[in-house]
Amino acid sequence: MMDPIFFDRRQFLMFGAAAAASAIVPTGVLARRGPITNHGLSYFGELKYPEGFEAFDYVNPNAPKGGRIVMTASNWFYNQNPQTFNSFNSFILKGDAPPRMELCFDSLMVRAWDEPDSIYGLVAKSVDVSEDGNTLNFSLRPEARFHDGSHLTAEDVAFSLMTLKEQGHPQIRQVIADMVDAVALAPDRVEVRLAGGHSRLLPLTIATLPLFSKTYYTTYRFDQTTLTPPLSSGPYKVGRHEIGRFVEYVAVEEYWAKDLPVMRGHNNFHVIRMDFYRERQAAFEAFKKGVVTYREEFTARRWATEYNFPAIEEGRVSKRIFPNNLPSGAQGWFINTRREKFKDPLIRRAIGMCFDFEWTNTALFFDLYTRTNSFLENSPMKATGLPSEAELALLEPYRDQLPEEVFGEAVVAPVSNGSGQDRKLLREAQRLLLQAGCEMRDRVLHMPSGEPLTFEVLSNSSSFEGVVLAYIKNLRLLGIEATFRVVDPAQFQSRSNDFDFDLCGRRFGLTPTLGEGARQLWGSDAADTPGSYNMAGIKDPVVDALIENIINAETREQMNTAARALDRVLRVGYYWVPQWYKPTHTVAIWDMFGMPEKKPDYWLPVETTWWVDLEKAVRIGKVD
């Protein structure tokens, strides 16, 4: 059974960026005694890498260049259509763009994956931060070029930032809403003005946005889908491609930034190819035959029982497990509280009690998973036990607006007896439904309105059928008629964007630092914004206030404390049926790759830091 993993690449723009200085002022901006100039930025604390560093520690700066890696554009890749693409415009709501288009675009600064939230200069060689933190002046590298040889100037940067603010994907627009303006002061100087009251993460988010050619978009419209690969400046450009079959990203031989410290040891493959498959089994068969050479496996049954084909036994394919130190994020069936039948948290809680994780994990997942309880699972932001004094200090002002349950032990998912039909839990669910004013008539549960309680579980894959049907069986014992609806990925994305569902399975991965992106996940404004991540439609002024505490935290511990308080409030809202997670990457590869000795703590950057080991490739007969 496959996890419903949806890890949108735009999370880099909203959650994964970060910036650096020393202390922080109460308004949530970078603090200093007077203006400062930085070669990098970090949300909290000092930068790991000094000015003039040679390369990141997690790369091989002498890695050979060449060869190719072939991956499957499966639906764990960045919340996109895994079966096809119809646009190369990756930064608007319209259309389906192929995974990894961001490889084609440069940004002012780039992420260091061995720090929780630090970025270093790429197009920008340095950034001046004003004393109040509301003005950022980026000095650009004069050698920055687009692929047609034209200069990447301050005009392009200002155009890019303002275009994304005005026409970009809603998830981007909302996160950078506090960016007031971006102005070119000189060909190599850009000033970005912020509204104030923003988090420390906003400057980092802005600095990691993709950069576009202003001249190019005088001919093409940014807000339209297109199958013309856009002009860009990054280490790769779109090469051969066929809609519904594949897209290849080809390394730019004379990439202008290839010798910069932030790029040394990166972008070693000559071709990164994404293959599209209509069926997951077909994608697995392609890997077994060596057509696909890298595969991250998310199907527990397959990982446990199907990696026994000849190439494995011959040593040409190997299985690897890498630690995943990122917060596992919120994975579950989100309950659409915009719909009247799901307004009562008692009903939502009862619905959740019918899912028997323990049976599912043993019968379908070979006990490979752990139950998700928190919206911030596998991180110090997760609430546990009773609230601390610091958490209570944040929660007490809202006591009269919160259930008493918030001030007790953190809510956890019920633990069943593993039978698949735990009568004790089902009786408790029935009690909650009756308490909510529901009643059973002729074996059908009727809501207080008199309408039968029915709902649909929306998915884009029949792989969930075994899990969902067992869940539906328990719901029917309580008189609830639920159905499992599988739609194609394009329709799934469209219905998700429009919040056209009852229950919908999603996962949102996070990085260790939360900023404005938290509003996208749980904020009231996002609840009514098409394409936002607030799937459940959460509208709670207390949640909004706690999000602002996170955004304005002065230290990481304050951020963690505010996040734990928020987690408690979210969990007593029963906005979802939490599912499962595992803190590892389970990977199978054709044994032809070299990789750095140490994986960075906060990502598995396969495409950008691995390389083809020619000796290994010759040994297994995989030389192009």
C-alpha positions in Angstrom: 0.0 0.0 0.0 1.4 3.4 -1.0 1.6 6.4 1.3 -0.3 9.4 0.1 2.8 11.5 0.0 2.4 14.9 -1.6 5.5 17.0 -1.2 5.1 20.1 -3.3 8.2 21.7 -4.6 6.7 25.0 -3.7 7.4 24.1 -0.1 11.0 25.2 -0.8 9.6 28.6 -1.4 7.4 28.6 1.7 9.0 26.4 4.3 12.4 25.5 3.2 14.2 28.8 2.8 16.1 30.5 5.5 18.5 33.5 6.2 21.4 34.6 8.7 22.4 37.2 11.2 23.0 37.0 14.9 20.2 38.1 17.2 16.6 38.8 16.5 14.4 41.8 17.4 10.9 41.4 18.8 9.2 42.3 15.5 10.5 39.1 13.9 13.1 40.6 11.6 16.8 40.1 11.4 18.5 42.2 14.2 21.7 44.1 14.2 23.4 47.2 15.4 23.1 49.2 12.3 23.0 47.9 8.7 25.0 44.8 7.9 26.1 43.0 4.7 25.9 39.2 4.5 27.0 36.5 2.1 24.2 34.5 3.4 21.2 34.6 5.7 19.9 32.3 8.4 16.6 32.4 10.4 18.2 31.7 13.8 21.9 31.9 14.9 25.1 32.1 12.9 25.9 30.8 9.5 27.9 27.6 9.3 29.9 28.6 6.2 32.1 31.6 6.3 32.5 34.1 3.5 34.8 32.6 0.8 34.0 28.9 1.7 35.0 26.4 -1.0 31.9 24.1 -1.1 29.2 22.7 1.1 30.4 19.8 3.3 27.8 17.3 2.0 29.0 17.4 -1.7 32.0 15.9 -3.5 33.5 19.0 -5.1 35.5 16.7 -7.5 32.5 14.6 -8.6 32.7 13.6 -12.2 30.3 15.1 -14.7 28.2 13.2 -17.3 25.8 10.3 -17.6 22.2 10.3 -16.8 19.7 9.4 -14.0 16.2 8.2 -14.9 13.5 8.7 -12.3 9.7 8.1 -12.3 7.4 11.1 -12.2 5.3 9.4 -9.5 2.8 11.4 -7.5 5.0 11.7 -4.4 6.9 14.2 -6.6 5.8 17.7 -5.6 2.0 17.3 -5.7 1.8 17.2 -9.4 0.2 15.0 -12.0 2.2 11.8 -12.1 0.8 10.7 -15.5 1.5 13.6 -17.8 2.2 17.3 -18.1 0.7 20.0 -20.2 2.8 23.1 -19.3 6.3 24.2 -18.5 5.0 27.1 -16.4 5.6 25.7 -13.0 4.7 28.8 -10.9 1.0 29.4 -11.6 -2.1 27.6 -10.6 -3.1 26.7 -14.1 -1.9 23.5 -15.8 0.3 20.6 -14.8 4.1 21.2 -15.0 6.5 18.3 -14.9 8.5 17.7 -11.7 11.9 19.4 -11.2 11.3 22.4 -13.5 13.0 24.4 -10.7 16.3 22.9 -11.9 16.1 25.3 -14.8 15.9 28.5 -12.7 18.4 30.4 -10.6 17.5 32.4 -7.5 19.2 35.2 -5.5 20.3 32.7 -2.9 20.2 28.9 -2.4 19.6 26.5 0.5 22.3 24.7 2.5 20.8 21.3 3.3 23.0 20.6 6.3 21.6 23.6 8.2 18.0 23.9 9.3 17.4 27.2 7.7 20.4 28.9 6.0 20.9 30.2 2.5 23.9 31.5 0.6 24.4 33.8 -2.4 23.9 32.6 -6.0 22.8 35.4 -8.3 23.3 37.7 -5.3 26.8 37.9 -4.0 25.7 39.7 -0.9 22.7 41.3 0.8 22.5 44.4 2.9 19.8 44.3 5.6 18.5 47.6 7.0 18.5 48.2 10.7 14.7 47.7 11.0 14.9 44.6 8.7 12.3 46.1 6.3 14.7 46.8 3.4 16.9 44.3 1.7 19.5 45.4 -0.9 20.9 42.6 -3.0 24.2 43.1 -4.9 24.2 40.9 -8.0 27.0 39.0 -9.7 27.7 40.7 -13.0 28.5 37.3 -14.6 24.9 36.0 -14.1 23.5 35.0 -17.5 20.3 33.5 -19.1 20.7 30.6 -21.4 20.6 32.8 -24.5 23.7 34.7 -23.2 21.8 37.8 -22.1 22.7 39.4 -18.7 20.5 38.6 -15.7 20.1 42.1 -14.2 18.4 43.9 -11.4 15.5 44.6 -13.8 14.9 40.9 -14.2 15.0 40.3 -10.5 12.5 43.1 -9.7 10.3 41.9 -12.5 10.4 38.3 -11.2 9.5 39.1 -7.6 6.7 41.5 -8.5 5.3 39.1 -11.1 5.2 36.3 -8.6 3.5 38.6 -6.1 0.8 39.6 -8.6 0.4 36.6 -10.8 2.1 33.7 -9.2 0.5 30.6 -7.7 -1.7 31.5 -4.7 0.6 29.6 -2.4 3.4 31.9 -3.4 1.4 35.1 -3.5 0.0 34.6 0.0 3.4 33.8 1.5 5.1 36.9 0.1 2.1 39.2 0.6 4.2 41.4 3.0 6.7 42.2 0.2 5.7 45.7 -0.7 8.0 46.3 -3.7 11.1 45.3 -5.5 13.0 48.0 -7.4 16.1 48.0 -9.6 18.5 50.7 -8.2 21.2 49.9 -10.7 22.0 47.0 -13.1 23.6 45.1 -10.3 21.5 46.3 -7.3 17.9 45.4 -6.3 16.0 46.8 -3.3 13.2 44.8 -1.8 10.9 46.6 0.6 8.9 44.7 3.2 5.8 45.9 5.1 7.1 45.1 8.6 5.8 42.7 11.2 6.9 39.8 9.0 8.8 36.7 10.1 12.5 36.2 9.7 11.6 33.6 7.1 10.1 36.1 4.6 13.5 37.5 3.4 14.8 34.0 3.0 11.7 33.0 1.0 12.0 36.0 -1.3 15.7 35.2 -1.8 14.9 31.7 -3.0 12.2 32.5 -5.5 12.9 31.7 -9.2 14.2 34.4 -11.4 12.8 35.1 -14.9 13.8 37.2 -18.0 11.8 40.4 -18.2 12.5 40.6 -21.9 11.2 37.1 -22.5 7.9 37.9 -20.9 7.3 40.9 -23.1 6.6 38.2 -25.8 5.0 35.5 -23.6 2.4 35.8 -20.9 3.5 34.7 -17.5 -0.1 33.8 -16.4 -0.7 31.3 -19.1 0.3 27.7 -19.5 2.8 26.9 -22.3 4.6 24.0 -23.8 7.4 26.3 -24.9 10.2 25.9 -22.4 10.7 29.3 -20.9 14.1 31.1 -21.0 15.9 30.5 -17.8 19.4 30.7 -16.3 19.8 27.6 -14.1 22.1 24.6 -14.3 19.6 22.7 -16.5 17.3 23.4 -19.4 14.4 21.5 -20.9 15.6 19.0 -23.5 13.8 16.2 -25.3 10.2 15.7 -24.1 7.0 14.0 -25.1 3.7 14.7 -23.4 2.6 11.8 -21.4 5.9 10.0 -21.7 9.0 11.8 -20.5 10.9 15.1 -20.0 14.7 15.4 -20.0 16.6 18.2 -18.2 19.9 18.7 -19.9 22.9 20.2 -18.1 24.0 23.6 -19.4 27.6 23.2 -20.4 28.6 26.8 -19.9 26.4 27.4 -16.8 27.6 30.7 -15.5 27.6 29.7 -11.8 29.2 26.2 -12.0 32.3 27.3 -10.1 30.7 29.2 -7.3 30.9 27.7 -3.8 27.2 27.0 -3.7 27.3 25.1 -6.9 30.6 23.3 -6.7 30.0 19.5 -6.6 26.4 20.0 -7.8 24.5 19.2 -11.0 26.8 16.3 -12.0 24.4 14.4 -14.3 24.3 15.4 -17.9 20.7 14.4 -18.2 18.0 14.1 -15.5 15.1 12.3 -17.0 11.5 12.0 -15.6 9.4 9.2 -17.1 5.7 9.2 -16.8 3.6 6.0 -16.3 -0.1 5.5 -16.2 0.1 2.7 -13.7 2.4 2.3 -10.7 3.0 -1.4 -11.5 4.2 -0.4 -15.0 6.7 2.1 -13.3 8.0 -0.7 -11.1 8.4 -3.0 -14.0 10.4 -0.3 -15.8 12.7 -0.1 -12.8 13.2 -3.8 -12.7 14.2 -3.8 -16.4 16.7 -0.9 -15.8 14.7 1.6 -17.9 14.4 3.6 -14.7 17.5 3.7 -12.6 16.5 5.4 -9.4 13.4 4.7 -7.3 12.2 5.8 -3.9 9.7 3.2 -2.8 6.6 4.2 -0.9 4.7 1.0 -1.1 5.3 -1.0 2.1 4.1 -4.3 0.6 6.3 -4.0 -2.4 9.4 -3.0 -0.4 8.9 -6.0 1.8 8.0 -8.7 -0.8 8.8 -7.7 -4.4 12.4 -6.7 -4.4 13.6 -10.2 -5.3 14.0 -10.0 -9.0 17.1 -11.1 -10.9 18.9 -7.8 -10.9 18.7 -7.7 -7.1 20.0 -11.2 -6.7 22.9 -10.5 -9.2 23.9 -7.4 -7.2 23.1 -5.0 -10.0 20.3 -3.3 -8.0 20.7 -2.4 -4.4 18.3 -1.3 -1.7 19.3 1.6 0.6 17.7 3.2 3.6 18.6 6.9 4.4 17.5 8.7 7.6 14.9 11.4 7.1 15.4 14.1 9.8 12.8 16.4 8.5 9.4 16.8 10.2 7.3 14.1 8.7 4.5 16.6 8.3 0.8 16.2 8.3 -0.4 13.1 6.5 -4.0 12.0 6.7 -7.5 12.2 5.3 -8.4 15.9 5.8 -12.1 16.5 6.7 -13.6 19.4 4.8 -15.2 21.5 7.5 -16.6 23.9 4.9 -19.4 21.4 4.5 -22.2 21.6 7.1 -22.1 17.9 8.0 -18.6 18.2 9.3 -19.0 21.4 11.4 -19.2 19.5 14.7 -15.9 18.3 16.1 -17.7 15.4 17.8 -18.7 14.0 14.5 -15.2 14.5 13.1 -13.7 12.8 16.1 -16.1 9.8 15.7 -15.3 9.5 12.0 -11.6 9.3 12.9 -12.1 6.6 15.5 -13.3 4.2 12.9 -9.9 3.9 11.2 -8.0 0.9 12.6 -4.4 1.8 12.1 -3.0 -1.1 14.0 -4.8 -3.6 11.8 -3.8 -1.7 8.7 -0.2 -1.5 9.6 0.1 -5.2 10.3 -2.1 -6.6 7.6 -1.1 -4.2 4.8 2.1 -2.4 5.7 4.2 -5.2 7.3 4.5 -3.1 10.5 6.8 -0.6 8.7 5.0 2.5 9.8 4.2 4.5 12.9 0.9 6.3 13.6 0.9 10.0 12.9 -0.6 12.0 15.8 0.8 15.5 15.3 0.6 18.0 12.5 4.3 18.5 13.2 5.3 14.8 13.6 8.9 13.7 14.0 10.1 17.2 15.2 10.6 19.2 18.4 7.5 21.2 17.3 5.3 18.3 18.2 3.2 18.6 21.4 3.6 15.8 23.9 2.1 15.2 27.4 0.9 18.1 29.4 1.5 21.7 28.2 4.7 23.3 29.6 4.6 26.6 31.5 5.7 28.4 28.3 3.0 26.8 26.3 0.4 27.6 28.9 1.5 31.3 28.8 0.5 31.3 25.1 -2.7 29.4 25.6 -4.2 30.9 28.8 -5.3 34.2 27.2 -7.6 32.1 25.0 -8.9 29.7 27.6 -12.5 30.8 27.2 -12.3 30.2 23.5 -10.7 26.7 23.7 -11.9 23.3 24.7 -10.6 22.2 28.1 -9.0 19.3 26.3 -6.3 21.7 25.0 -5.0 22.1 28.6 -4.7 18.4 29.2 -2.5 15.6 27.7 -1.9 16.2 24.0 -4.5 14.4 21.9 -3.3 11.2 20.3 -5.0 8.9 17.9 -6.9 5.9 19.4 -5.0 2.6 19.6 -7.1 -0.4 18.6 -6.8 -4.0 19.5 -5.6 -4.7 15.9 -8.6 -6.8 15.0 -9.8 -4.5 12.3 -13.1 -4.0 14.2 -12.4 -2.9 17.7 -15.9 -2.9 19.3 -14.7 -0.7 22.2 -13.6 2.1 19.9 -16.7 1.8 17.7 -19.0 2.0 20.8 -17.1 5.2 21.8 -17.5 6.6 18.3 -21.2 5.8 18.5 -21.5 7.6 21.9 -19.9 10.7 20.4 -22.3 10.7 17.4 -25.3 10.5 19.8 -23.8 13.3 21.9 -23.6 15.4 18.7 -27.4 14.9 18.2 -27.3 12.1 15.6 -29.6 9.2 15.8 -29.8 5.8 14.3 -32.9 4.9 12.3 -33.2 1.7 10.3 -29.5 1.2 10.6 -28.8 4.5 9.0 -27.2 7.3 11.0 -29.0 10.6 10.7 -27.5 13.9 11.6 -29.4 16.5 13.7 -30.6 18.0 10.4 -32.4 14.7 9.7 -30.1 14.0 6.7 -28.2 10.6 6.6 -24.5 11.0 7.2 -22.8 10.1 4.0 -19.4 11.1 2.5 -16.8 10.3 -0.1 -13.1 9.6 0.4 -11.3 11.2 -2.6 -8.1 9.7 -4.0 -6.1 9.7 -7.2 -5.0 6.0 -6.8 -6.7 2.7 -6.4 -3.7 1.6 -4.4 -5.5 2.9 -1.3 -8.5 0.6 -1.8 -7.5 -2.0 0.8 -7.0 0.7 3.4 -10.1 2.7 2.6 -12.5 -0.3 2.2 -11.5 -1.6 5.7 -12.2 1.9 7.1 -15.5 2.1 5.2 -16.6 -1.2 6.7 -16.2 0.2 10.2 -18.1 3.4 9.3 -21.0 1.3 8.0 -21.3 -0.5 11.3 -22.2 2.9 12.7 -24.7 3.6 10.0 -22.4 5.9 8.0 -22.4 5.4 4.3 -19.0 6.2 2.9 -17.6 5.6 -0.6 -14.2 5.5 -2.1 -13.8 7.7 -5.2 -10.7 7.4 -7.4 -10.2 10.1 -10.0 -7.4 10.8 -12.5 -4.6 13.0 -11.1 -5.6 16.1 -13.1 -9.2 15.9 -11.7 -7.8 15.2 -8.2 -5.6 18.3 -8.3 -8.5 20.4 -9.6 -10.9 19.2 -7.0 -8.2 19.7 -4.3 -7.6 23.2 -5.5 -11.3 24.0 -5.3 -11.9 22.1 -2.0 -14.4 20.0 -3.8 -14.3 16.9 -1.5 -15.5 15.4 1.7 -12.4 13.6 2.9 -9.2 13.9 0.9 -5.8 12.1 1.5 -2.8 14.5 1.5 0.6 14.9 3.1 2.4 18.2 3.6 6.1 17.9 4.5 7.7 20.7 6.5 11.2 21.9 7.2 12.4 22.6 10.8 11.6 26.3 10.6 8.0 27.6 10.2 7.3 31.1 8.9 4.5 32.7 6.8 3.8 29.4 5.2 2.1 28.3 8.4 -0.7 30.7 7.4 -1.1 28.7 4.1 -1.6 25.4 6.1 -3.9 26.5 8.9 -4.7 30.2 8.6 -8.3 31.5 8.2 -7.5 33.5 5.1 -6.2 30.4 3.3 -9.4 28.5 4.1 -11.2 30.3 1.3 -8.2 30.7 -1.1 -8.3 28.2 -4.0 -5.1 26.1 -4.2 -4.1 26.8 -0.6 -2.9 24.0 1.7 -5.6 24.6 4.3 -7.5 21.5 3.1 -9.7 21.2 6.2 -10.9 24.8 5.9 -9.7 25.7 9.4 -11.0 29.1 10.5 -10.0 29.8 14.1 -8.9 33.1 15.6 -6.8 31.3 18.2 -5.0 29.3 15.5 -4.4 32.6 13.7 -2.9 34.2 16.8 -0.7 31.3 17.5 0.6 31.3 14.0 1.6 34.9 14.5 3.5 33.9 17.6 5.4 31.4 15.5 6.1 34.0 12.9 7.3 36.5 15.4 9.4 34.1 17.6 12.7 35.6 18.6 14.5 32.2 19.2 14.1 28.7 17.9 12.9 27.5 21.3 10.2 30.2 21.2 9.2 29.1 17.8 9.0 25.4 18.9 7.0 26.4 22.0 4.5 28.3 19.9 4.3 25.5 17.4 3.6 23.0 20.2 0.8 25.2 21.5 -0.6 25.4 18.0 -0.4 21.7 17.6 -2.5 21.1 20.7 -5.2 23.4 19.4 -5.2 21.8 16.0 -5.4 18.3 17.4 -8.4 19.0 19.5 -10.2 20.3 16.4 -10.1 16.8 14.9 -9.7 18.3 11.4 -8.3 15.1 10.0 -8.0 11.3 10.3 -4.2 11.0 10.9 -2.5 8.3 9.0 1.2 7.1 9.2 4.8 8.0 8.7 8.3 6.5 8.7 11.5 8.6 9.4 13.5 7.1 6.5 13.9 7.2 2.7 13.6 3.7 1.3 15.5 3.7 -2.0 16.4 1.2 -4.7 19.0 2.0 -7.3 20.8 0.4 -10.2 24.2 0.3 -8.7 25.8 2.8 -11.0 25.9 5.9 -8.9 28.4 7.6 -6.6 27.2 9.7 -3.7 28.7 11.9 -1.0 29.9 10.1 2.1 27.3 11.9 4.3 23.7 12.8 3.5 22.8 16.3 4.6 20.4 16.3 7.6 17.6 18.1 5.9 17.2 16.6 2.4 18.1 13.8 0.1 19.4 15.8 -2.9 19.9 12.9 -5.3 19.5 14.8 -8.6 21.9 17.6 -7.6 24.7 15.9 -5.6 25.0 12.3 -6.8 26.9 11.3 -10.0 27.4 8.4 -12.4 30.3 6.2 -11.3 31.7 5.0 -14.6 33.4 1.9 -13.1 30.2 0.8 -11.5 28.2 1.5 -14.6 30.5 -0.6 -16.7 30.4 -3.4 -14.2 26.6 -3.7 -14.5 26.4 -2.9 -18.2 24.7 0.5 -17.8 27.0 2.7 -19.8 25.1 5.0 -22.3 
